[in-house]
Amino acid sequence: MPHRLKSLVKLHYETIDQPVVFSYRGPFMEYFTNTILEIFQGSITAQQVIPTINRKVSFLLVECFQNILKHGEVVAGSDPGFRDDGLFSFRIQGSSFIINSINMVQPEEANGLRSMMEEINSYEPQDLKALYLKQLANSALSDKGGAGLGLIELARKSGQQVLYLFEDAPGGLVFFHQQVTFCPGKERWEIVNRIDEIRALYDQMNGEHTLLYYKGDFSQKAIIPILEMVEHHMASSSEAGAQGRKAGHVLVEILQNIAKHGGDKQGRAEGIVTIGMYNGQILLQAGNVVSETEKEFLTEKLVYLRQLNHEELKDLHRTALKASLKFENKMKSGLGLIEIAQASTIPFNFEFNPSVDNRCLFTIQVSI
Amino acid sequence: MIHLQPIELKATEDTPEVRFSAADGLLVISGRSLPENAWQFYQPLIDWTRAYCAASAQETLLELKLDYFNSSSGRFLFELLTILENRAGDKSKVQVNWHVDHDDELMIEKGQELKGLLEIPFRIVIQ
């Protein structure tokens, strides 16, 4: 099992100015439209996003995701149960909401898309409505539906040009990269093109078999849809149900532990998590920024847990469970880290790296 | 027969379904239990069970059908079970059934752990 905490640490540093990042590397299913919206809503609990902006971003997210569902081609992956559909990603940076996607299309569809994008981007924002109505009236609907109406809506609602790029993909297909940027209150300001960065992330996630990457608030509102996404993915893949359930259990323990121990000065619990699969193993990695005191506590506890075998961990859990009833603070059971250690099929890895304000980034990797 | 209002809670995305009936001596918890604040969810159930055990030594069946639960829920489930274990009267009148899927090692192991810690009839029902 590769030790990949370095990648997680790198992701953390690269996105230090982005409080929310979500990237999902297929498979894309209709079922996930709502899950992605729920993850977005959960991710912004600590951000102050006003309802009108929230609704607009939600609309853009749904439209972008459903475009992939409608038009994306699926390529069988080299790894069974891990087919390649592309990538869907959103992030918040400053006051901008940025939605990137990568999916594969047939060459003839790419040609149609290219001319449609060129036309849409040549219009001034105020003229897009006319184009939309013209297109709606013509409605020589393509067999997949839409006739570019979705793309026009993305440009209209975001108030920005939609960035795009076409590149050769395996199997004679074409990669369609798209970026929708929404910066409330600003019209056509200079957009930062993130397509190269997202391509690099896609390659990294492909290379490391990462299914999902999330950075943001670890509120229960965000944890539950992430869990549902992982469970649904496991249930629909060839992975055994029991392994998927165990992964779900550990995921909840890790994320809730972070929510409890990782709060910043404002009491927000922000963290970073990746979920991947490698040679039949599920790999969970998570990290958050902790204080020096928490670092000492975690180091002592994790070094101890890491050297215990299965039977010793069982004994320790039993003892800790009995002891937990005597704790004055009913919110702390001391069981979470033991359960994470118990579920890991090989000893977990963890490390600390420097962060801002004399705090440090704690990262942990668990294999199931 | 004691007059304790029954508890009936529908399952939510992170809390289980609960049906506690003093009249029937039947306590059921089913689904998954992942609340962030397990204390808030379980304290009323623990208070209810304490009142029930103080007032009655009738035959009692606790059916636990959990898909899975987080560690803090585990702490409160254990507390609830110890209240049943410590109640006055004949302990054999309490029966705990721990329902679990045959391939769910994690929940089988959790059932075995609780069974080992308690001195009440505790059956692991494998489906």
Interface residues (C-beta under 8 A of the other chain):
Chain A: S219 Q220 I223 I224 L227 E228 A240 G241 A242 R245 K246 G248 H249 V252 E253 Q256 A259 K314 H317 R318 L321 K322 S324 L325 K330 M331 S333 L335 G336 I338 E339 A343
Chain B: E13 D14 L34 P35 E36 N37 W39 Q43 D67 Y68 N70 S71 S72 G74 R75 F78 E79 T82 D101 D103 D104 E105 L106 M107 E109 E113 G116 L117
